[in-house]
Each structure stands twice: as C-alpha cells, then as structure tokens.
Amino acid sequence: MQNKRVLVTGGAGFIGSNLANRLAADNDVIAVDDTYLGTPENLDDDVEFVEASVLDDDFPADVDVLFHLAALSSRNMHETDPQRGCRVNVEGFVNAVERARQEGCETVVYASTSSIYGSRTEPSPVDMDVEAHTAYEASKLARERYAEYYANHHEMNMAGLRFFSVYQGFGGNEEHKGEYANTVAQFADKIASGEAPELFGDGTQTRDFTHVSDVARACELAADHEITGVYNVGTEEAYTFNEMVAMINDALGTDVDPVYIECPFDGYVHDTMADYSTFHEATGWEPEVSFEEGVELVCEPYK
C-alpha cells in the first residue's frame, strides 16, 4: 500500500500500532485510540496520533482505507461490563465505518475473532458453523453481520480477519497489555525473571500462535486486494503450553518449571488451529515467522 490516507482505530494498541508503524513509511497514517488499551508510546513519530474513542463523532474519518482494530479485546474484559463491551465493539464499529463511508471510504479491514470456533484440534475453516458463547464473541459476530450489510447495501470492500493468538512479546508493543497480553509474552517475562508461569489444567491446551508481523502484513494485503468476507489469519500449526514453556526455557537458557492450577473460567477454549486457505487464495498471504523463530524474537530482549 502506498500514498493512501489511512485510519487505524485502536491504533496505539498492540496490533494497531504494529500496523500503523508498518504503513507509515509509505502512507499518511492516523492512529485513533482512547488509550484504555493502548499507549502512544507504541507509535513511531511519523504516525499522527489522535486521542479519541470510536464512539466519538469528531476523529478524522476522511480516509482511503479504514483498519478497525479498536475493541475491548478479551473475553474477561467484555464480561466485566457487557454493555460497555457492546457499545465499543459493535456501536463503535458501526460509527467508525459509517463516518468513513460518508467521507468516501470504500475499503475497510476489521478485527473479528477465532474464539467463535470453540475448542478444535483440527484446522477451523471459515465456512464452518459457529456460535457465540461469550459476549465478546457475540460482539465480533455482530461486526461480521454489519460488515455484510455495508458490503451488500453500500458496495464497500469489507474484510473481517479472525486472528489466532497474536503475540510479539514485552520487548515489542505488547507490554502495556499486562495480564491481557498473549501467554507467550507473559510466560517469557515471568521465566526471564525466575518466576514460574501458571498453566491451567495440565498444560496440554494448544494455540495457533501467530506473530504480529504476519498479522499486520495480512491486514495490509486484505486492503490492497479490496476483498470482502471473513478470513482466518493463523499458521495451521498448534503448540501446547507445555511445549511453549520448554521453548522459552531453551531460548533463555533457563530451567523454570510451570505451576499447574485449576482453570477459573467456564467454557475455556482448550485448542485452536486456523485453516487460512481461503485468505491465501484471496491474497497469497501465508505466515513467515515460525513459532520457533517467534519465541526467539520474544526472548531476545532478555538475553
């Protein structure tokens, strides 16, 4: 993408800031964030930062492309205040898309979630039946339906990306998320400090860990190809938490054993894995950072 005026909502957050910084080299990028889950310290100097909520009506929206990443981005955050979660995740989405549409924007890429697939050890295709078991999942499915409306009624390019377990590490733009950061980042930080990470159950749950650089590239490609629909962004590989802890120990040269605790959440998703074939067919995207390499990148700042 080049010479475009771009808006990234949630642009000072983890994924949003990585995307904004990536695009800023060749585009005019505005990052809008209310700083609840983001910090402008994540942004490079050539990104224009605007502190605002996606519920506001005065942030810049005269753009060529909207990347809508703003959200209450975890199940627990959403369940604590479902009404606020709905306002931010659903009303905020409609507000941002509608304001950009009225300014002439025709291309939107937005964050959905892989959580709606539930627990699966096989790759999850985008056309499988899904259900909402949490308010967070319901809000993201609502986005997908509103995106369908904007595509059908207003003929906009609306690409929804269901991200799988995105990580970067506290040495990147993830540290500000703290307890809401990916487990890779949290466990690496604990192990580097000599603390034992806490694993739910027996540590055999699996995740399709996807490096944020691959996710930012996926967002850009979705906009470049002006695609519409829902797509998975993951690696089609899954690792157990036990394997992840062992890999972190190997990377750091440490020998810290995890502590196993009872899972405190009902409906905890035990396994995830993406089928990204549809997105590959549409854009040519495939992951470039293996999990082994990704763990090394997460651990490098601690060495």
Buried (B, 14 or more C-beta within 10 A) or exposed (E): BEEBBBBBBBBBBBBBBBBBBBBBEEBBBBBBBBBEBBBBEBBEEEBBBBBBBBBBEEBBBEBBBBBBBBBBBBBEBBBEEBEEBBBBBBBBBBBBBBBBBEBEBBBBBBBBBBBBBBEBEEBBEBEEEBEBBBBBBBBBBBBBEBBBEBBEEEEBBBBBBBBBBBBBBBBBBBBBBEEBBBBBBBBBBBBBEEEBBBBBEEBEBBBBBBBBBBBBBBBBBBBBBBBBBBBBBBBBBBBBBBBBBBBBBBBBEBEBEBEBEEEEEEEEBBBBBBBBBBBBEBBEBBBEBEBEEBBBBBBEEBE
